[in-house]
Amino acid sequence: MEARTTALVVQPGEAAGASLTDGAFELLADGGAVSASRLTLATGADGAPPHHHKLSHELFYVLGGTMLFRLGDTLTTVAKGGLVVIPPGLPHVFGAADGETADVVVVLSPGIERFGYFEQLAAISRGEAEFASLLPEQQRYDVYFEELPDWRSAPSR
């Protein structure tokens, strides 16, 4: 990873995009100190599959709507203006809350290059690729998938 000597400025409309069947990504910054994207989700839509990161912290800032997060064994909703910071190693999954849309900025630090991951995830959501195609790429993107069936339900104790 090479250190930047200039600021990164992404003007409106300059971000790369990836459409989902029930939302969209704007891929704002990739690699270096941070990776950043903006994710919009349709009513009740899921985000990325359950996963954890070994190296990166993941930050979510909710711009609009309400998000549902499963953070380890905890379910929590976060509305507009809320912030979630997830440490490395914590299994998590997220989506728009039931009956709600969501608009969220997602930042990962350090910023491992993940645009390829987001583009592949978008292709999977559109039925153009199989989820299994991401499995060999887990270490490359620091995204390690977890088994959390029915993640929107509170875990039984």
N, C-alpha and C positions, 0 to 999 in steps of 0.2 A: 504494500500500500504506500503510495507516494504522497507526501504532504502537499497540500494545496498552498499556493502562494497568492491566490486571488480569491475573492468572494464568489460564491455561486449565487446567481440571481436567476430565478425562473419567473418570467412574466406570465400573466394570464394568457392562456391559449398555447403556451410553449411546451407544456408537459406532454410526455408521451401518454397515450391512453390505451386501455385494454377493457373491452366491454364484456360484461357478464350477462347471463340470461336474466338475472334479477338485480342488476346494479352495474357499477363501473369503477375502474381504478383510474386515477391520474398518477402517473409515476413521476415524482418530482425530483428526487435526488437518489443516487445509487452509489454506494461504496464510500470510502473515506470515513470521516467521523460519524456520519449518519446515512441511513437510507430513509427516505420519506415518501409517503404516498397519501393520496386522499381517496377514500373509499365511500361510495354511496351504495346503499342497500335498499331494495324494495321492501314493502311491508312484510315483516316477519322473516326476511331472508337470512340465511346463514352466511357467515364470512368464511374464512379459511377453515379447513378441517382441524380437529383437535391436534395440538402439537406443543412442543416446547423448544426453546433455543438453548444451546449449551454456552454460547458466547455473548449473545446480545441481550440487552434490556429492550423491552418493547413498550412504547408509550402510546396511549390513545387519548386524543382530545376530541370530545364530541361537539361538533359544530351545530348539529340539528338532530331532532328526533330523539329516540331512546335506544340505547344498546343494552343487550343482555350479555353478560360475561359469565363463564364458568372458569374460576381461578382455583385450580386444585379441586377441592371438594366444596367450594363455596360458589353459590349462584348470587349474582348481584346485578341490579339494573343501574344504568348511569345515563342521566338525561343531559340535554344541551348545557354546555359549560363545564361538564364533569371531566375528570382526568383519571386515568388508570395507568400505573407503571408496573410492569410485570418483570420480575427478576429472572435471570437465566435459571433454567432447570424447572420452573413452575409450569406444569401442564395447564393449558388454557385453550379456550375456544370462545367465539363471539359471533354475534349476529344482531340484526335489528330485533328489538323486542316484539312480542306478539302484538299485532295490530298497529305497529309503528314502523316508520321508515327510519333510516339512519344516515348521517353524513358525518364522517370522522376523519381526522388526520392521524396517520399512524407513522411513528418514527422508531427506527431501530438503531441502537448504538452499541458497539461499533457498527458501521454501515457496510456490511458484507454485500457485495453486488447481488441483488435479488431480482432485478427486472425480468430475467429469464424465468424465474419461479412464478412471478405474478402473471406473466404472459401464458405460461403453461397452465396455471390455475384457471385463468380465464378460458382457455381452450377446453379444459375439462368441463367447466360449467356450461359451455355451449355444446357439449357432446362431440367435440372434434378430437379429443384425446382421452385416453384412459387414465384413471388415478394412478394406476401402477407405474405409469411413466415417470412419476415424481419420486418413487421409492429409491432408485439408485442415486438421486440428487440430494438426499437429505444432508449429508455432510457439506457439500458444495455451498448450499444455501443456508446452513445452520437452522434448518427447519426439520425437526424430528417428530414424526407423526405418532399419535397416541390413540389407543382404543378407548373411546368414551361414547358408547352408544346411548342414544336418547339423552344427549348432553343438556338439553333444556329442562330436564327434571332434576330436582334436588337429589343428591346421592343419598342412598339409605345408609344408616349408620349401624 
